[in-house]
Amino acid sequence: MNRWLHRRVRSAYERLLAREISGAPTHVAVIQDGNRRYAKRRGDDAPDGHRAGAETTERVLEWCQDVGVEELTLYAFSTENFDRPPEEREALFDLLCEKLREFADADRVHDNEVCIRGIGDIDRLPERVRDAVNYAESRTREYDRFVLNIALAYGGRNELLCAARSVSRDVADGELEPEAVDVETIERRLYDRPVRDVDLIIRTGGDERTSNFLPWHANGNEAAVFFCTPYWPEFSKTDFLRAVRTYEHREQSWRRTRARRAIALLGAVSEPELADARSVVSRFRDSLPRGERPDEDALESNRTTETR
């Protein structure tokens, strides 16, 4: 009875959260933490936890597509994971091979035109994992409706370091002028194909840190972050929808802040500039729900204060 009631309450809460969500982040990145702790709590071995986590990964892919997310990046194997015991590491490599090939052949992947890509220092991985990555990429290369990035042998600092070294070599060889180095120059050297800026990072397992994950695309974009306590195999659709709601609330707050700043700035401009500036504020205000729009009277108040 209690289990039935729990399912009913959870289902009702999911429906409530779904109604509250009006827009989804374009790119979600997930740190899938807690597989080993989940297995230990159940008296299982670490590979059992990783396998349970792989099932959650499949569900999250579906949830992302349901709400309109266009790109999902999963932190599957970090550079620090090379320090794990050999038997655990090899079991994880076997699971990665199995799931990459399974995903690449799945009807739902092809029906939804999911492009699978490996990002990170792939060359550090065993040959069988590299072959599985190549297989998944080649099978889905032409798709562009949804992008699934699998971060393997990945470390954010190492990623930026490699890009900086590449730029330095080209400058030293005279193939690139220092003044020509811009954002696009760095981004072209991070991955073979472009990765969207990250809008939302989700981390499971209770730790509140982003662990060197996608620093260029997440920190540079001031991504929203959602930390939650469930281990990755326990991560539910309710948790996912709460994460999306966190992103929405942050975006609404940021839009309000920008609108207020724009109104304050108008107080310092001269009359000839005022008409153009008003149009900027109007665009900010129109993007907000009616009840959240800052009062335009604040503009005149600010200007009066400035001119006294």
C-alpha positions in Angstrom: 0.0 0.0 0.0 2.8 2.5 0.9 4.6 1.7 -2.3 1.5 2.2 -4.3 0.8 5.5 -2.6 4.4 6.6 -3.1 4.1 5.9 -6.9 0.9 7.9 -7.1 2.4 10.9 -5.2 5.5 10.8 -7.4 3.5 10.6 -10.6 1.4 13.6 -9.5 4.5 15.6 -8.6 6.0 14.8 -12.0 2.9 16.1 -13.7 3.0 19.2 -11.6 6.6 19.9 -12.5 6.0 19.2 -16.2 3.2 21.9 -16.2 5.5 24.4 -14.5 8.2 24.0 -17.2 7.7 26.3 -20.2 11.1 26.0 -21.9 14.0 23.6 -21.7 17.8 24.2 -21.8 19.4 23.6 -25.1 22.4 21.7 -23.7 22.4 19.7 -20.5 25.6 18.2 -19.1 25.5 15.4 -16.4 28.0 14.3 -13.9 26.8 10.7 -13.2 28.1 10.3 -9.6 27.3 7.6 -7.1 27.4 4.3 -9.1 30.0 2.7 -6.8 28.3 3.9 -3.6 25.0 2.6 -4.8 26.5 -0.8 -5.4 28.2 -0.9 -2.0 25.0 0.0 -0.2 23.3 -2.9 -1.9 26.2 -5.3 -1.2 27.2 -5.5 -4.9 30.4 -4.9 -6.7 31.3 -1.6 -8.5 30.6 -3.0 -12.0 27.0 -3.7 -10.9 26.6 -0.1 -9.9 27.9 1.1 -13.3 25.5 -1.2 -15.1 22.6 0.1 -13.1 23.7 3.6 -13.9 23.8 2.8 -17.6 20.0 2.1 -17.4 19.5 5.5 -15.9 21.5 7.0 -18.8 19.0 5.5 -21.3 16.1 7.0 -19.5 17.6 10.4 -19.2 18.2 10.5 -23.0 14.5 9.9 -23.4 13.5 12.6 -20.9 15.8 15.1 -22.6 14.1 14.5 -25.9 10.6 14.7 -24.3 11.2 18.3 -22.9 13.1 19.6 -25.9 16.7 19.4 -24.9 18.9 19.3 -28.1 22.3 18.2 -26.7 23.3 16.0 -23.8 26.8 15.4 -22.5 27.5 12.6 -20.1 30.7 12.5 -17.9 31.3 8.8 -18.4 35.0 8.4 -17.7 37.3 11.2 -16.4 41.1 11.3 -16.5 41.1 10.7 -12.8 39.3 7.4 -13.3 42.5 5.9 -14.7 43.6 5.6 -11.1 40.9 3.2 -10.2 41.7 -0.5 -9.5 42.5 -2.3 -12.8 39.6 -4.8 -12.4 37.1 -2.1 -12.0 38.5 0.0 -14.8 38.5 -3.0 -17.2 34.9 -3.8 -16.3 33.9 -0.2 -17.0 35.7 -0.3 -20.3 33.8 -3.5 -21.2 30.5 -1.8 -20.3 31.3 1.3 -22.3 32.0 -0.8 -25.4 28.8 -2.7 -24.9 26.6 0.4 -24.5 28.2 2.4 -27.3 27.6 -0.4 -29.8 24.1 -1.0 -28.4 23.2 2.7 -28.7 24.7 2.9 -32.2 22.4 0.0 -33.3 19.2 1.0 -31.4 16.1 1.8 -33.4 15.2 4.7 -31.1 18.6 6.3 -31.8 18.1 6.2 -35.5 14.4 7.0 -35.3 15.2 10.2 -33.3 18.3 10.9 -35.4 20.7 11.0 -32.5 24.3 11.9 -33.3 26.7 10.1 -30.9 30.1 11.6 -30.3 33.1 10.9 -28.1 34.9 13.9 -26.5 38.1 13.8 -24.5 41.5 12.3 -24.8 40.1 9.3 -26.7 43.6 8.1 -27.7 44.3 7.2 -24.1 41.6 4.6 -24.0 42.1 0.9 -24.9 41.8 -0.1 -28.5 38.4 -1.8 -28.0 36.9 1.3 -26.5 38.3 3.5 -29.3 36.8 1.1 -31.8 33.4 1.3 -30.1 33.6 5.1 -30.2 34.4 5.1 -33.9 31.6 2.6 -34.6 29.0 4.8 -32.7 30.2 7.9 -34.4 30.3 6.5 -37.9 26.8 5.0 -37.5 25.2 8.3 -36.4 27.5 10.9 -38.0 24.9 12.3 -40.4 22.2 13.0 -37.8 21.7 16.4 -36.3 18.3 16.4 -34.5 19.9 15.5 -31.2 23.5 15.3 -30.1 24.8 12.8 -27.4 28.3 13.5 -26.3 30.1 10.9 -24.2 33.0 12.4 -22.3 35.7 9.8 -22.1 39.2 10.2 -20.7 38.0 13.7 -20.1 39.5 16.5 -18.0 38.6 20.2 -18.4 42.0 21.5 -17.6 43.7 19.1 -19.9 41.2 20.1 -22.7 42.1 23.8 -22.3 45.8 23.0 -22.0 45.8 21.1 -25.3 44.0 23.9 -27.0 46.5 26.5 -25.7 49.4 24.3 -26.8 47.9 24.0 -30.3 47.5 27.8 -30.6 51.1 28.4 -29.3 52.6 26.0 -31.8 50.8 27.8 -34.7 51.9 31.2 -33.4 55.5 30.0 -33.1 55.4 28.5 -36.6 54.1 31.8 -38.0 50.8 30.2 -39.1 48.7 32.3 -36.7 49.0 35.9 -35.6 48.5 36.5 -31.9 46.0 39.2 -32.6 43.9 36.7 -34.6 43.3 34.4 -31.6 39.7 34.7 -30.5 36.9 32.6 -29.0 36.3 30.8 -32.3 40.0 29.9 -32.5 40.0 28.1 -29.2 36.6 26.4 -29.8 37.8 25.0 -33.1 40.7 23.3 -31.2 38.6 21.8 -28.5 36.6 19.4 -30.6 36.4 18.2 -34.2 32.8 19.4 -34.3 31.2 22.2 -32.4 29.7 21.8 -29.0 27.0 24.1 -27.8 27.4 26.2 -24.7 26.1 24.4 -21.6 23.0 25.7 -20.1 22.5 23.3 -17.2 24.9 21.0 -15.3 23.4 18.2 -13.2 25.4 16.3 -10.6 24.0 13.4 -8.6 25.4 11.7 -5.5 25.4 14.6 -3.1 28.7 16.3 -3.9 28.4 20.0 -4.7 31.2 20.6 -7.2 31.5 20.5 -11.0 34.7 18.4 -11.1 36.6 20.1 -13.9 33.8 19.4 -16.3 33.4 21.4 -19.5 34.9 24.6 -18.1 34.9 26.5 -21.4 31.3 25.7 -22.4 29.7 25.7 -18.9 31.6 28.2 -16.8 32.1 30.5 -19.7 28.3 30.4 -20.3 27.5 30.8 -16.6 25.5 27.6 -16.7 22.9 26.8 -14.1 23.9 24.0 -11.7 21.6 21.4 -10.0 23.0 19.2 -7.3 21.0 16.4 -5.9 21.5 13.6 -3.4 20.3 10.4 -5.2 23.0 8.2 -6.6 23.0 8.1 -10.4 21.1 4.7 -10.6 18.4 6.3 -8.5 18.1 9.5 -10.4 14.4 9.9 -11.3 12.3 11.9 -13.8 11.2 14.0 -10.9 14.9 14.9 -10.2 15.4 15.7 -13.8 12.3 18.0 -14.0 13.5 19.8 -10.8 16.8 20.4 -12.5 15.1 21.9 -15.6 12.9 24.0 -13.3 16.1 25.3 -11.6 17.5 26.3 -15.0 14.2 28.2 -15.8 14.2 30.1 -12.5 17.8 31.1 -13.0 17.1 32.4 -16.5 14.1 34.4 -15.4 16.1 35.9 -12.6 18.9 36.8 -14.9 16.6 38.4 -17.4 15.0 40.5 -14.6 18.5 41.6 -13.5 19.5 42.6 -17.0 16.3 44.6 -17.4 16.9 46.5 -14.2 20.5 47.2 -15.1 19.3 48.6 -18.5 16.8 50.9 -16.8 19.5 52.2 -14.4 21.8 52.8 -17.3 19.2 54.9 -19.1 19.4 57.4 -16.3 22.9 58.3 -17.4 22.3 58.8 -21.1 21.6 62.0 -22.9 18.3 62.8 -24.7 19.5 62.0 -28.3 20.5 58.5 -27.1 17.3 57.9 -25.1 15.1 56.7 -27.9 17.5 54.0 -29.0 18.1 53.0 -25.4 14.4 52.7 -24.7 14.0 50.2 -27.4 16.7 48.0 -25.7 14.8 48.1 -22.4 11.6 47.4 -24.2 13.0 44.2 -25.7 14.2 43.1 -22.2 10.8 43.8 -20.7 8.9 42.0 -23.4 10.8 38.8 -22.8 9.6 38.7 -19.2 6.2 37.5 -17.9 3.9 40.5 -17.4 4.0 40.3 -13.6 7.8 40.2 -13.5 8.5 43.3 -15.6 10.3 46.1 -13.9 8.4 49.4 -13.6 9.1 51.8 -16.4 8.5 54.7 -13.9 11.9 53.7 -12.5 13.5 55.0 -15.6 12.2 58.5 -15.1 13.1 58.3 -11.4 16.6 57.4 -12.2 17.0 60.1 -14.9 15.6 62.7 -12.6 18.1 61.7 -9.8 21.0 61.8 -12.2 20.2 65.3 -13.6 19.8 67.0 -10.2 
